[in-house]
Amino acid sequence: MRTPKIDTTIFGTAALLTLAFGGNETTVPVITPHPDGPPDGFVGFWRNEDGSVRLCLAEDWSFEGHVEGRRRTAKGTYHPNGGGLVLRDESGLRTPVTVADDGLEMAGHLLVRA
């Protein structure tokens, strides 16, 4: 009689959290410290040309954003990254924001001050 092969894979902490949260490793919550002081030049309301994408960047390094057609408002924190920012919503999703000539570019949308 043949003995069945047993898989003895051992998962690390990141892998177990990934499985628990049902996503990939980029969705595992990570605490990002906030820089001292308010963010220079980014605080305020931003929107794309037709208003379908709106973003509010607060002085306390928090943000709130809305995309037309989505029921849930994105909320979370942001931090500097090079010459731009990275938004990190409550689910752990990270969205890079780059500084463009006329405003901010986020996920293919050009946002200008509202």
Residue pairs with C-beta under 8 A, 6 or more apart in sequence:
11 19
14 25
14 28
15 25
17 28
17 29
18 24
18 25
18 27
18 28
21 27
21 28
21 29
21 92
23 92
26 92
26 93
26 94
27 91
27 92
27 93
28 92
29 92
30 92
32 77
32 79
32 88
34 60
34 61
34 77
34 79
35 61
35 79
35 80
38 59
38 60
39 57
39 59
39 61
39 78
39 80
39 85
42 57
42 78
42 85
42 104
43 57
43 58
43 59
44 56
44 57
44 113
44 114
45 54
45 55
45 56
45 113
45 114
46 54
46 55
46 56
46 57
46 103
46 104
46 111
46 112
46 113
46 114
47 53
47 54
47 55
47 111
47 112
47 114
48 109
48 110
48 111
48 112
49 110
49 112
51 68
52 67
52 68
52 69
53 65
53 66
53 67
53 68
53 106
53 107
53 109
53 111
54 65
54 66
54 114
55 63
55 64
55 65
55 104
55 106
55 111
56 63
56 64
56 65
57 63
57 78
57 85
58 64
61 77
61 78
61 79
62 75
62 76
62 77
62 78
63 74
63 75
63 76
63 77
63 78
63 87
64 73
64 74
64 75
65 73
65 74
65 75
65 87
66 73
66 74
67 74
74 87
74 89
74 90
75 89
75 90
76 87
76 88
76 89
76 90
77 87
77 88
78 85
78 86
78 87
78 88
78 97
79 85
79 86
79 88
81 96
83 98
83 99
84 96
84 97
84 98
84 99
84 104
85 96
85 97
85 104
86 94
86 95
86 96
86 97
87 94
87 95
87 96
87 97
87 106
88 94
88 95
89 95
95 106
95 107
96 106
97 104
97 105
97 106
98 104
98 105
98 106
99 105
100 110
102 110
102 112
103 110
103 111
103 112
103 113
104 110
104 111
104 112
105 111
